[in-house]
């Protein structure tokens, strides 16, 4: 699975995501999207995120790190 496959439907975008993308660079990354990102991570990893992990998700890189910590290796298109 790629980070684009996980996040693009939630963020309502088809643009390739970059590691540094965040709420500041993606207008659609609002509070509802944040909740949906957390729910999607929990769904695909089959685990529950800690409060620290939830609060730490601020960029695409953070999403990758949390997923990897839960055993899911997401890839990112480096274009």
N, C-alpha and C positions, 0 to 999 in steps of 0.2 A: 504494500500500500504506500502511496505517496502522500506527502503532506497536502498537496493540492487536492487529492481525492477526498481527504478527510475534511479540509477546511473550506474549499471553494463553495460547496453547496450551502454551508452555514453562513458564509460571508457574502453570498450572492454575487460571486465574481468568477470570471473565467481567466483573469490575469494570473500568470504564474506568480507564486508567492516566493518571497525572499526571506532569508533568516532574520533580517532586521525589521521586517514588516511588523506593525503593531497597531494599537488603537489610534495612534497618531497618524499613521500612513494609510490606514484603511477605514474610511468613514463608516462602513457597514459594521465594523467591529464595535458594536455598542454593548450595553449591559446584557441585553437578551442574547446576543451572539456569544458573549462570554459564557453565559450559562449553558448554551447549546454546545459550545466547544468542550466544556468540562464534561457534559453528559455524553458527548460523542467519544471522548477519550475513555471514559469509564465503560462505555458499551464495547468498544473495540478491544480494550485490554482485559475486560472482565473483572476489574478491580475498582476499589473506591479510592479516590484521591484524598490525601491528607489536606487539612486546612492550609498548611504551609505551601503545598503544591498548588492548590487552587489560587491562593493569593499571589503566587509567584509567576503565574502565566500572564505574561505581558507582551511577549513577542512570539513569532513563529519558532524561533530557536528554543524558547522555553517549552513550547508544545512538543517539539522533538525530544527534548531532554526528559520531560515527564513521561512521554510514551516509552522511551527507551528504558527508563527506570522501572517501568511496569512490564518490560519484556517485549514491547512492540517496536520493531525497527522500521521507522518511517524513513523514506528517502525524500530528497528534495532535488528538483531539477535545477541544476546550476547553469543558467544560461547567461 
